[in-house]
Amino acid sequence: MYLYSYAAAFVMSFVIVLALIPPLRRWAFRIDFVDKPRPDQERKIHREPIPMMAALAIFAGFACTYLLFANDDWTQTTAILAGSLLILGIGTLDDWYKTRGKELAAWPKMLVQMAAAVIVYQSGIVFYGFNNPLTGQDFILWEWLQFALTVLWIFGVTTVINFTDGMDGLAGGISAISAGTLFVVAAAKGQEDSAILAIILVGASLAYLRYNKPPARVFMGDAGATLLGFLLGVIALDGAFKQATVLSLLIPILALGVPIFDNLFVVFKRWRSGKPIYMADASQAHYRLLRSGLNQKQVVMVLCLLNVCFGLTSIILLLLRV
């Protein structure tokens, strides 16, 4: 695929999201679909109601651009769009509950997110195994393990990006950096499908950041954060994990380094404390940095720069062909 195709996909997704957020923002105020400040919750650090409709703009920008630039494998295209719709739907329902001061139970969200991952697996986007660099032979995993690892990876990335969405500009910035890293990896490996998906996500994330940078004027809510996480998981499976050697399996993990490593720490800490791992609290790195004395902009800058470092490390591994 030519460079201008990637540039066109980036611009199209960026412009669609940028254009849709203002009218969706006004509509959110009209129907009271806003995230209200909660002084009793440490996680609620904003001081005025913020509309939560940005996820619809992100999905529209992604879907329209992807349909235009998608390859001829409509089975996978349909699966990715269907999974995205499921993620968007359950996330929007969860956000609606939150705007009413309620909480949607964890199990429906988990089931729908798992179902979206299974749809992607059934389309052929699968973690098959890895290449043995010593013998040059591919090590193909058992089918049940392929299924388990594929679903677990997509569900896990969906979850960690959602957990990262606790501060203005953070989840959008991390997603843009991670998608940019995965774009470089896919383009370098000649994986056009993954590269186009990644560059579309970069455009959508950066357009969202235009309205979400501190102080935020709009939120994407769980619907947007889980959608970005779902798509990042799919891109890594369809690109960086393909024909990977044992060591280069680290490439997609490092590309998503900040959310993955931070939330592994958080989950372990909750498990040690006997708390449900899905229970929202203020234990993520951004809250810890905020309590250390940094302001919001400084926290976002530190974590985004750290994710850039992880991304550059993954690209170095790619160039070393390990």
N, C-alpha and C positions, 0 to 999 in steps of 0.2 A: 504494500500500500504506500502511495506517495506521501511525502511530507505534507503537502497541501491538504490532503484528506484528513490527517490528524489535526491540522490547524483549523480546518473548517468544522470538524466535529467539536473541538474545544470551544470555538466561537459560538456555534449554534447552541450548545447546552448552556453556556455562560449567559447569552442574551435572553434565552427563554426564561431561565430562573430569575434573572435580574428584572425582567419585565413583569413577571407574574407575582412576585412577592408584594409590591405595593397594593394592588387591588385585593389580594388575599388577606393582607394585613388589615385593610379597612373592613372587609367582610368579617374577619375574626372579632373585631370590636363590636360589630353589629349583633352577632349571635352570641356574644360573651364567651368566645372560645379563647380565653386568655389565662395565662399563668399568673395567679395572684400571689403577692408577697405573703409569706407565712413566718412571722417573727419567732414562732415556736420551733421552727425547723432550721437547723444550722445550714442545710443544703440550699435553702432559699435565700440567696444573697442579694437579689434585686429588690428595689424599693418601690416599684410601681408595676401595674399589670402589663404583661408583655404578650402580644398575640402569638399563637402557636400554629400557624397555618403554613409555615415554610416548607414542611414535608411535601405538601401537594405540589408546590412549585418545583422542588428538587426531582420528584418523580416525573412530572411532566417534561422537564428539561431532559432528563435521562432517557425516558421512553421514546419521545419524539425523535431525538437524535439517534438513538440506538436503532430504531426501526429504519431510519434512512440509511445508516451506514453499516447495518448488520450484513453478515455474509449470507450464503445460501443455505446454511444449516438452520432451517426454521424450527427444527425440533428443540435445539438448544436455545434459540432466541425466544421461543414461546415459553419454555421452561423458566428462563431467567425473568421474563416479564410477569409470568404467573406467580412465581415465588415472590417477586417484588411487590405485587399487588396484595398478596397475603400478609406480608410483613407490614406494608403500609396500612392495611385495614385494621389489623389487631392493634397496631401502634396508635392509630388515630382513636380507636375505641378507648384504649388505655389513657390517652391524653384527655379525652372527653371526661372520663371519670375524674381525673386529677383536677380539671377545671371546676368540678363540683365538690371538691374536697374529699373525694372518695378514692379508693384504690381497687383496681381490677386484680383479681386473684392471679397468682403467678402461673398456675398450671395451664390456663387457656393460652397465655402468651407463649409458654414453652412448647406446647403442642403445635401451635400454628407455625412457630419458627422452625421446629423440627420438620413439620410437613413441607415447608418451603425448601428446606435442605434436601429432603427426600426427592422432591420433584426435580431439583437440579441433578441429583445423583442419577435418577432414572433417564435423564436426557443424555447421559454419557460424560458429564463433567465429573470426573472421578479421580481420586488419588490412587493410582494403580500400584505404585511402588517406587523404586529408585534404581539408579544405575550403579553397579559396582565398579569403581574407578580402577581397581586392580586387574579385573578380568575383562572389563568392557561389556559385561553381560547385564541385562536388566533383571532385577529381582522383583518378580510380580507377587504381590500379597494375595492371601486367600480372599475370596470374594466377600466373605462376611466381615473381614477386617477392612477391606476397601470401603464397604458400606459404612462401617462404624467410624472410621477415621474421616471420611468425607463429611458425614453429617455432623460429627463432633467439631470438625474444623469450622464449618460454616456457622453452626450454632454458637461456637465459642467466640468467633470474631464479631458476630452480630451482637453478642452480649457485652464484650469488652468495649466496643465503641460506644454503646449505650451508656455504660458505666462511666465513660470518660466525659460525657456531656453534662458537666456540672458548672461550667463557667463560660462567660461570653467569649466566643471565638475559639474555644479550645477544641471541641470535637470536630468542627469544620476545618480548623487549621491542621489538626493531626490527620484527618481524612485526606485533605488535599496533598499533604506531604507524602503520605503512604501511597496514595494513588499515583502521584508523580513518580515515586520510586518504582512501583510496579510497572508503570508505563515504560520507563527506561529499560527495565529488565526484559519486558516482553518484546520491545522493539529491537533490543540487542540480540535476542534469540530468534527473531523473525516470526514471532507469534502475533500476527496481525489482529486476530479476534480479541485477544486479551489486551493488546495495546489500545485498540479503539475504545473498548470498555473503560480502560483506565483513564484515558485522556478526556472522555466524556465526564467521568466522575470528578476529575480535576476542575473542569470548567464549572460544573454545577456547585461544587464545594466553594470555589472562590467567589462565585456570584452570591451565594448565601452569606459568605463572610462579609460582603459589602454592607449587609444589614445587621449582622450578628457581632461584628467587632465591638469591643467595649466602648461605650455602653450600648448594649444590644437594643435594637428596635423590633426584633422578631426572634422567635425561637422555632426550632424544628421539632421539638418534643421527642418523645420516645419513637414516634413514627419515623421521623427523619433520621435519628441516630441509628436505629436498628436497620433502616433501609441502607444507609451508607455502610454499616458493618456487614450486612448481608452481601452487598455488591463487592466489597473489598475481599471478602472470603472467597467469593466465586472467581474473581479476577486472579487471585493467587493460585487457586486450584487449576484454572484453565491455562495458566501461564508459568509462573515461577516453579510450581511443583512438578511440571511436566519434564520428564527426562532428567530429573535432578539426581545428582550424586548424593552420597550420604552427607557430606559436609555442606553442599549447596542447598540442602533442605533448610538450612538456617536463613537463606536469603529472604523468603517471604515472612519468616518469623521476625527477623530484624527490621524489615520494612514496616512492620506494625509493632515495633519494639516497645514504645512507651505504653500504649494501652494493654498489650499482652503482659509484660513483666509487672506493671503496676497492679493489674487486677489479679494476677496469680498471687501476688503478695497479699492483696486484700482478701481474697477468698481463703487463703491459708490462715490469715489472722482471724477471720470470722469463724472458720471451722475450729480453730484452737479455742476460741471463746465460747463455742457452743451456740453461735448465732446462725440463723438461716443464711446461706450464702447469697440468696437472691434479695435479702432485705437491704433496702437502700439506707445508707448512712453517710457519714462525712469522713471516711477513712482513706479515700483515694489520695493520690499524690498532690493533686491541685488543692485539696482542702488542707493537707498537711503543710504545704508551702505557704498557703494563705495564713495559717495560724503562726507560721514562723516569722511573719512580719512583712512579707512581700505583698504588694498590691496585686489586683487582678491582672493588669497588663503585664507586670513582671512575671507572674506565675505562668501565664500563657506563653510568653516569650521563652522562658526557661525550658518548658516542656516541648515546645515546638522545635527549638534549637536542638534539644536532646534527640527528638525523633529524626531530625535532619542528620544528626551524627549516626544514628542507627541505620538510616537509609543509605548514607554514603558507605558505611561498612558493608552493607549487603551488595552494593554495586561493585565494591572492591573485590568481594568474594566472587562475583560474577566474572569480572575481568581476569581474575587469577585462574578461572576455569577449574576450580577445585572440586 
